[in-house]
Amino acid sequence: MTSRPELQAEVLQPTGTGPEDTEAPATPSTFVRRFRRNKVGVAALALLVVVVLLAVFAPWIAPHDPNQGELSRALEGPSGEYWFGTDDLGRDVLSRLIHASRVSLVAAALATGVALLIGLPLGLISGYFGGWVDNVIMRFNDALMSFPALILAVVIVGLLGPSLTNAMLAIGIVYAPRIMRVVRGSALSVREEVYVLSARATGCGAPRIIGGHVLPNILSPLVVQTTIMLGLTILAEAGLSFLGLGVQPPTASWGSILGRAFPYMGRTPTTVIVAGLTISVVVLAFNLLGDAFRDSLGRERRDQ
């Protein structure tokens, strides 16, 4: 008989102090506390803050003019004056990388915005209404996702013409189905919640229910997916610019710097290595930050 009180005490023990705390709905203070415990997420956020600051203050930080060089000093290796060497026109690689961060980050943000503008409303409509509306939207979504993302983006840019604006539009269209799928899945579960059913029973219209009840309750997975997508769009923009379909000279992005230096890799590999590492590290940081947000928000399980 003495074991029953102990068992009862164990069952009634608060769960907020155990491992289950990471799966409870997160208030702002809880989110901050959980996020601060995630050292990898904090490091990723710190790195991205540094990159953003470099982009904002590029004109004052870059040691040289990114678009001016000396042909007599073309393809030089790293030195005290040019830390990462020079490109084929004698321009400082470090200065170009710093200025290119502006283009790459802004392009990624705008492309992600296009994806949200397309995918968010379609995902909400599909998940809330279901039925034939869901079937039509998801068949269109599946058709887009059946194509490799970069190849589809190349086709769209080829039709519209090579430019940074068209590249951002193409990337946004290509990645909109990912947003649509996440939003639709979350909306499917939220629409069966008691507060949504109650609002529907009181006569609230679909737009009011979607905007006032469904959307606020799917923000957690949406924030996570958006953060990860920023990294994906940086990678996609770099791929298009590498092929000459994105940003056009003399403006530079990380991908165009990599593409311009690639033919000279055998002579001066520094530019290719540094530009490639820059893209890889920033994309990885966005993925790690998205993973940290998912754990800290508490509504997403790692195995999902």
LUMKEZA-223658 format. One record per residue: x, y, z of N, C-alpha, C in turn. Coordinates in steps of 0.2 Angstrom, whole numbers, plus 5000, padded with zeros to 4 digits. Layout:
XYZXYZXYZ ...
//
This chain:
500449945000500050005000500450065000 501050065002501550125003501750144996 501650104991501950114984501450164980 500850164982500350204979500450274980 500550304986500650374986501250394982 501750354982502350374979502250374971 501850324969501650324962501250384960 500750404964500350454963500750524963 501150524967501550594968501950594961 502250534959502650544953502250564947 501550534947501150554941500950624941 500850654947500550714948501150774948 501750744947502350794947502250844941 502350904942502250954936502750934931 502550944925502950934919503350984916 503151044919503551104916504251104917 504551064922505251064924505651014920 505250964917505550914914505750914907 505950864903506050874896505450884892 504850874895504250884891504150964890 504451004894504451074893504551094886 504951064883505151084876504551074871 504051034873503551024869502851064870 502851104876502251144878502251204873 501651234873501551294869501951344872 502351384868502851434870502551504871 502551534877502451604877503051644875 503051704874503651744873504251734878 504151734884504651724889504951654889 504451604888504651534887505051524881 504851554876505251554869505951574870 506051634873506751664874507151624879 506851594884507151554889507451484885 506951454881507151394878507751414873 507651464869508151484864508851494867 508851534872509451544875509851484877 509451434879509751364881510051334875 509851344869510051314863510751354860 511251324862511951364860512051364853 511851314849511951314842511551364839 510851374841510451424838510651494840 510951504846511251574848511851584843 512251534842512851554838512651564831 512151534828511851544821511551614821 511251634826510951704826511451754826 511951744830512551794831512851794824 512951744821513351744814512951784809 512251774809511851804804511751884806 511751894812511751964814512452004811 512951964812513651994809513552004802 513351954798513251964791512752024789 512252024793511752084791512152154793 512452154798512852214799513352234794 513752184792514152194786513852214780 513252194779512852214773512652284774 512352304780512152374781512652424780 513252404783513852454784514352444779 514152404773514652384768515052444765 514752504764515152554761515752584766 515652574772516152594777516552544780 516452484779516852424781517252404775 517052394769517452374764518052414763 518652384762519352424762519452454755 519052424750519152454743518552464739 518552504734517952504730517852434726 517252414727517152344724517152334717 517052394713516952394706517552424703 518052444706518652474703519252424705 519652414700520252374700520752394695 521352364696521952374692522052304688 522052314681522152254677522852224678 523352264680523952244681524052204687 523552204692523552164698522952114698 522752094692522252044691522451974694 522051934697522151864699522751864704 522851914708523351904713523051864719 523551824723523351794728523251834735 523051804740523051844746523651884748 523551944751524151984753523952034758 524352074761524152124766523752174763 523752194757523252244754522652214752 522652154749522052114747522052044751 521652044756521651984760521451924757 520951924752520751874749520951874741 521451914740521651924733521251964729 521351964722520952004717520651954712 520151984708519751944703520151954696 519851934691520151944684520152014682 519852054685519952134683520252164689 520652134693521052164698520652204704 520052174705519552204710519652164717 519652204722519752164729519152124730 519352054731518852004732518452014739 518752034744518452044751517952104750 518152154747517652214746517052194742 517152154737516552124733516152084737 516452034741516051994745515652034750 515952084753515552124758514952154755 515052184749514552224746514052174743 514252114741513852064738513352034743 513552044750513052014755512352054755 512452124753511852164752511352134747 511652114741511252094736510952024738 511351974740511151914742510551904747 510651944752510151944758509551974756 509552034752508952064750508552024745 508951994740508651954735508351894739 508651864744508351804748507751824751 507751884754507151914758506551924753 506651954748506151964743505851904740 506351854738506051794735505651754740 505851754747505451724752504751764753 504751824752504151864752503651844747 503951834741503551814735503251744737 503651694739503451634741502851634746 502951674751502451684756501751714753 501851764749501251794746500851754742 501251704739500851654735500651594739 501051564743500951504747500451514753 500551564756500151574763499351574761 499151624757498451624756498151554753 498551524748498251464745498251404750 498851404754498851354760498251364765 498051424767497551434771496851414768 496751434762496151414759496051344758 496651304756496651234755496451194761 496851214766496751184773496151194776 495851254776495251274779494651244776 494551254769493951224766493951154764 494551124762494551054761494151034755 493950974754493550954748493850964742 493450984737493750994730494251054729 494151104734494551164734495251134736 495351094741495951064743496251024737 495850984734496150934729496350974723 496051034721496251074715496951104717 496951134723497551174725498151124726 498051074729498651024730498850984724 498450974719498650944713499150994709 498951064709499351114706500051114710 499951114717500551114721501051054720 500750994719501150934718501450934711 501150964706501350974699502051014700 501951074703502551114704503151084707 502951044713503551014717503850954713 503550924708503750874704504350894700 504550954699505050974695505650994700 506250984698506851004702506851084703 506951114709506851184710507251224706 507851214705508351254701508151254694 508051194691507851184684507251224683 506751224687506151254686506251334686 506651354691506851424691507251444685 507651404682508051424676507551434670 507051384670506551394664506151454665 505951474671505551534672506051594670 506651604672507051654671507251654663 507251594660507451594653506851624649 506251614652505651644648505551724650 505751744656505651814658506251854656 506851824655507451864654507951864660 508551864659509051864665509051934668 508851934675508951994679508851974686 509052014691508951994698508251994700 507852044697507152044698506751984696 506951964690506651894687506851834691 507451834693507751784697507351774704 507251834707506851834714506151804713 505851834707505151804706505151734704 505651704700505651634699505751594705 506251614709506351584716505751584720 505451634721504851644725504251594722 504151584716503651544713503851474714 504551454713504751384714504651364721 504751404726504751384733504051394737 503651434733502951444736502551374738 502651324734502351254736502551234743 503151244745503451224751503051254757 502951324756502551364761501851334761 501551324755500851304754500751244758 501251194757501151124760501151134768 501551174771501651184778501051214781 500851264777500251304780499551264779 499551224774498951184773498851134778 499451094780499451044785499251074792 499551134793499351164800498651184800 498451214795497751234794497251174795 497351114792496951064793496851034800 497351044804497251024811496951074815 497151144814496851194817496051204816 495851194810495151204809494651154813 494951104816494551054820494551074827 494951124829494951144836494351174838 494251174845493551194848493451274846 493951314847493851384846493651404838 493851364834493651374827492951344826 492751284828492151264828491551304831 491751334837491351384840491251444836 491751474833491651534829491251514823 491351464820490951444815490151434817 490051404823489351394825489051464827 489451514828489151584830488951624824 489151594818489051624812489551664809 490151664811490751704809490851674802 491051724797491251704790491951674790 492051644784492651604783493251654783 493251714780493851764781493951784788 493451794792493551814799493851754803 493651694802493951634805494651624803 494751624797495451614794495951664797 495751734796496151784799496251794806 495651774810495751784817495851724821 495751664818495851604822496351554819 496351544813496751494810497451524809 497551584806498251614804498651624811 498351654816498751664822499051594825 498651544824498851474827499251434823 499451454817499951424813500651464812 500651514816501251554815501951524817 501851474822502551444824502851404818 502451354815502751314809502951364804 502551414803502651464797503351504798 503451524804504151554806504651514805 504651444807505151394806505351384799 504751374795504851364788505151424784 504951484786505151544783505951554784 506151544790506851544792507251504788 507051434787507451394783507451414776 506851434774506851454767507251514765 507451554769507851614768508551584766 508751524769509351494767509351464760 508751434759508651394752508651454747 508351504748508351554743508951594741 509451594747510051624746510451574741 510351504742510751454738510451454731 509751464730509551464724509751524720 509751584723509951644720510751634718 511151604722511851594720511851554714 511451504714511451454708511351494702 510751534702510551574696511151624694 511351654699511951704697512551674695 512651614697513251574695513251564688 512551544685512451534678512351594674 512351654677512351714673511551734672 511151704676510451714675510151764681 510551784685510351824691510551894690 510951914695511151984695511651994690 511652054687512052064681512652114683 513252114679513752154681513552224680 513852274683514452264688514252244695 513552244696513352224703513452154704 513652134710513852064712513452034718 513351974717513151934723513651874724 513551844729513951784731514051734725 513451724722513451674717513851694711 513751764709514051784703514851794704 515051804710515751804712516051734711 515651694713515951624713515951604705 515451614701515451604694515951634690 516151694692516651734688517351704690 517451684696518051654698518251584696 517651544695517751474694518251454688 518251494682518651474677519451484679 519551524684520251534686520451504692 520051444694520151414700520851384700 521051354695521751324695522351374696 522251434695522751484696522651524703 522051544704521951574711521251544714 521351494718520751454720520451494726 520851544729520551574735519851604734 519751634729519051674728518551614728 518651564724518151514724518051484731 518551464735518451434741518151484746 518351544746518051594751517251604749 517151614743516451634741515951564742 516251514741515851444742515751434749 516251454753516151444761515751494763 515751554761515251604763514551584762 514351564756513651534754513551484759 513951434760513851374764513651384771 514151434774514051444781513451484782 513251534778512651574779511951524778 511951484773511451444772511351394778 511951364781511951324786511651354793 511851424793511651464799510851474799 510551484793509851494793509551424795 509751364792509451304794509551284801 510151304804510151294812509751334816 509651404813509251444817508451424816 508251404810507651374810507451314814 507951274815507951214819507851234826 508251284828508251314835507551344837 507251384832506651414832506051354833 506151304830505651244830505651214837 506251204840506251174847506051224852 506151294851506051344856505251354856 504951354850504251374850503851324853 504051254853503751204856503151174853 502951194847502351164844502551114838 503251114837503451074832503851014835 503750954833504150904836504750884831 505350874833505950864829505850804824 505450754826505350704821504850714816 504550774816504150794811504450824805 
//
